[in-house]
């Protein structure tokens, strides 16, 4: 039993070393010096005539993800702009997928986060899943690591079921992942009455924004 315990401890230490090396690689690749804030593009999906998913009680995906993006901006402003934060839209307007990608590339962003909500014919489907571009490139490892960490944070801090990190050929990921770690977040199901009630409470949207912002700050500046 003692030998098994010692081996488990060695494996745990090795895993921590591997994660630390990957974190250092990410910080090195994307230039996180103290005098250069982390530049993050928040992309609230859909907008305008594109409502996205339509949930219980006709709640629209485009509205919920915009509320989250605005909450992120408000919190970042309140903290004195620790992140160099940009949003692809700040109102109910439709921005082309290429337009979203071009903004991220033009601003030479360090991270691209596209915000979405899920929908299913099964009303019991629930939880968070995070997508990474499915064609390997120089940012795949960094993006995958970030995806696992964000999903874990939503699970442990907010109680969302983790549905896994997945790989997809979404246009916004395809056009940005070659230049930065790019993620598409599916933040719960609008077809689930419990999760949609969660989204409709302002304090919960603020908590989601807080977890995303604190995760980025602690990972890239405080490493905790």
C-alpha positions as CSV (number, residue, x, y, z in Angstrom):
1,X,0.0,0.0,0.0
2,X,2.9,2.4,0.8
3,X,4.5,1.7,-2.6
4,X,1.2,2.5,-4.4
5,X,0.8,5.7,-2.4
6,X,4.3,6.8,-3.3
7,X,3.8,6.0,-7.0
8,X,0.5,8.0,-7.0
9,X,2.3,11.0,-5.4
10,X,5.1,10.7,-8.1
11,X,2.5,10.6,-10.9
12,X,0.7,13.7,-9.4
13,X,4.0,15.6,-9.2
14,X,4.9,14.7,-12.7
15,X,1.5,15.8,-14.0
16,X,1.9,19.1,-12.2
17,X,5.3,19.6,-13.8
18,X,3.8,18.9,-17.2
19,X,1.0,21.4,-16.7
20,X,3.4,24.0,-15.5
21,X,5.7,23.5,-18.5
22,X,2.7,23.9,-20.8
23,X,1.6,27.0,-19.0
24,X,5.1,28.5,-19.3
25,X,5.0,27.7,-23.0
26,X,1.7,29.5,-23.4
27,X,2.9,32.6,-21.6
28,X,6.1,32.6,-23.6
29,X,4.3,32.1,-27.0
30,X,1.9,34.9,-26.4
31,X,4.1,37.5,-24.8
32,X,2.6,38.0,-21.4
33,X,4.9,40.6,-20.0
34,X,3.8,42.7,-17.1
35,X,3.6,45.8,-19.3
36,X,1.4,44.2,-21.9
37,X,-2.1,43.1,-20.8
38,X,-3.4,39.9,-22.1
39,X,-5.5,40.8,-25.2
40,X,-8.7,38.8,-25.3
41,X,-11.4,38.8,-28.0
42,X,-14.9,38.0,-26.6
43,X,-17.2,36.9,-29.4
44,X,-20.9,36.7,-28.4
45,X,-22.4,34.5,-31.1
46,X,-25.2,35.4,-33.5
47,X,-27.0,38.8,-33.2
48,X,-29.5,40.8,-35.3
49,X,-31.7,38.6,-37.5
50,X,-29.7,35.5,-36.4
51,X,-31.2,34.6,-33.0
52,X,-29.2,31.5,-32.5
53,X,-30.9,28.8,-30.4
54,X,-34.4,29.6,-29.2
55,X,-35.0,28.2,-25.8
56,X,-37.8,27.6,-23.3
57,X,-40.2,30.6,-23.1
58,X,-38.7,31.9,-26.4
59,X,-35.4,33.0,-24.8
60,X,-32.8,33.8,-27.4
61,X,-29.2,32.6,-27.4
62,X,-28.1,35.9,-29.0
63,X,-29.4,37.9,-26.0
64,X,-27.9,35.7,-23.3
65,X,-24.4,35.5,-24.7
66,X,-24.4,39.3,-25.3
67,X,-25.4,39.8,-21.7
68,X,-22.4,37.7,-20.7
69,X,-20.0,39.6,-22.9
70,X,-21.3,42.9,-21.5
71,X,-20.9,41.6,-18.0
72,X,-17.3,40.6,-18.8
73,X,-16.6,44.1,-20.1
74,X,-18.2,45.8,-17.1
75,X,-16.2,43.6,-14.6
76,X,-13.0,44.2,-16.5
77,X,-13.6,48.0,-16.5
78,X,-14.5,47.9,-12.7
79,X,-11.1,46.2,-12.0
80,X,-9.2,48.8,-13.9
81,X,-8.8,47.0,-17.2
82,X,-6.4,44.2,-16.2
83,X,-7.2,42.6,-19.6
84,X,-7.1,44.3,-23.0
85,X,-10.6,43.1,-23.7
86,X,-12.5,43.5,-27.0
87,X,-15.9,42.3,-28.1
88,X,-16.9,41.5,-31.6
89,X,-20.3,43.1,-30.9
90,X,-21.7,45.2,-28.1
91,X,-25.3,45.4,-29.2
92,X,-27.9,43.3,-31.1
93,X,-26.2,43.5,-34.4
94,X,-25.2,40.7,-36.8
95,X,-21.5,40.5,-37.5
96,X,-20.3,38.1,-40.2
97,X,-18.2,35.2,-39.1
98,X,-15.3,36.4,-41.2
99,X,-15.7,39.9,-39.6
100,X,-15.3,38.4,-36.2
101,X,-12.2,36.5,-37.2
102,X,-10.7,39.5,-39.0
103,X,-11.1,41.6,-35.9
104,X,-9.2,39.1,-33.7
105,X,-6.4,38.9,-36.3
106,X,-6.2,42.6,-36.8
107,X,-5.9,43.2,-33.1
108,X,-3.3,40.4,-32.8
109,X,-5.3,38.9,-29.9
110,X,-3.7,36.4,-27.5
111,X,-7.0,34.5,-26.9
112,X,-10.3,34.2,-28.8
113,X,-13.4,33.1,-26.9
114,X,-16.6,32.6,-28.8
115,X,-19.7,32.4,-26.5
116,X,-22.7,30.3,-27.3
117,X,-25.5,28.3,-25.7
118,X,-26.5,24.8,-26.6
119,X,-29.9,23.2,-27.5
120,X,-31.1,19.7,-27.7
121,X,-34.3,17.8,-28.5
122,X,-33.7,16.1,-25.1
123,X,-34.9,18.5,-22.4
124,X,-32.7,16.8,-19.9
125,X,-29.5,17.5,-21.8
126,X,-27.3,19.9,-19.7
127,X,-23.8,21.0,-19.1
128,X,-20.9,22.9,-20.6
129,X,-18.7,21.8,-23.5
130,X,-15.8,23.6,-25.1
131,X,-14.6,23.3,-28.7
132,X,-11.2,23.5,-30.1
133,X,-10.4,23.5,-33.9
134,X,-10.2,20.0,-35.1
135,X,-7.1,20.4,-37.4
136,X,-3.8,20.4,-35.4
137,X,-1.7,23.5,-35.5
138,X,0.9,25.3,-33.3
139,X,-1.8,26.5,-31.0
140,X,-3.7,23.2,-30.5
141,X,-2.0,22.1,-27.3
142,X,-2.5,25.6,-25.7
143,X,-6.1,25.8,-26.8
144,X,-6.9,22.3,-25.5
145,X,-5.3,23.0,-22.2
146,X,-7.3,26.2,-21.8
147,X,-10.5,24.4,-22.8
148,X,-10.0,21.8,-20.1
149,X,-9.3,24.4,-17.5
150,X,-12.3,26.6,-18.3
151,X,-14.6,23.6,-18.3
152,X,-13.2,22.4,-14.9
153,X,-13.7,25.9,-13.4
154,X,-17.4,26.0,-14.5
155,X,-17.9,22.6,-13.0
156,X,-16.2,23.2,-9.7
157,X,-17.1,26.9,-9.1
158,X,-20.6,27.1,-10.7
159,X,-21.8,23.5,-10.7
160,X,-22.2,22.9,-14.4
161,X,-21.9,19.4,-15.7
162,X,-18.8,18.9,-17.8
163,X,-19.6,17.5,-21.2
164,X,-16.1,17.3,-22.4
165,X,-13.6,19.2,-24.6
166,X,-14.5,18.6,-28.2
167,X,-13.0,19.3,-31.6
168,X,-14.9,21.0,-34.4
169,X,-14.5,22.8,-37.7
170,X,-16.3,26.0,-36.8
171,X,-15.4,28.9,-39.1
172,X,-14.4,31.3,-36.3
173,X,-12.0,28.6,-34.9
174,X,-10.7,27.7,-38.3
175,X,-9.8,31.3,-39.2
176,X,-8.3,32.3,-35.8
177,X,-6.6,29.2,-34.3
178,X,-3.5,29.5,-36.5
179,X,-2.7,32.8,-34.8
180,X,-3.9,32.3,-31.2
181,X,-5.6,29.8,-28.9
182,X,-9.3,29.9,-30.0
183,X,-12.2,28.3,-28.1
184,X,-15.9,28.1,-28.7
185,X,-17.8,27.7,-25.4
186,X,-21.3,26.1,-25.3
187,X,-22.5,27.4,-22.0
188,X,-25.4,25.2,-21.1
189,X,-28.7,24.2,-22.8
190,X,-31.5,26.6,-23.6
191,X,-33.7,23.5,-24.0
192,X,-33.2,22.7,-20.3
193,X,-35.6,24.6,-18.0
194,X,-33.2,24.5,-15.0
195,X,-30.2,25.9,-16.9
196,X,-32.3,28.6,-18.7
197,X,-33.6,29.8,-15.3
198,X,-30.0,30.1,-14.2
199,X,-29.1,32.2,-17.2
200,X,-32.0,34.6,-16.6
201,X,-30.7,35.7,-13.3
202,X,-28.4,38.7,-13.6
203,X,-26.3,37.6,-10.6
204,X,-25.6,34.3,-12.3
205,X,-24.5,36.0,-15.5
206,X,-22.2,38.1,-13.4
207,X,-20.8,35.0,-11.7
208,X,-20.1,33.4,-15.1
209,X,-18.3,36.5,-16.2
210,X,-16.3,36.6,-12.9
211,X,-15.2,33.0,-13.3
212,X,-14.0,33.6,-16.9
213,X,-12.2,36.8,-16.0
214,X,-10.6,35.4,-12.8
215,X,-9.5,32.3,-14.6
216,X,-7.6,34.3,-17.2
217,X,-6.1,36.6,-14.7
218,X,-5.0,33.8,-12.3
219,X,-3.7,31.6,-15.1
220,X,-1.6,34.2,-16.9
221,X,-0.6,36.6,-14.1
222,X,-0.9,34.8,-10.8
223,X,-0.8,31.1,-11.7
224,X,-3.2,30.0,-9.0
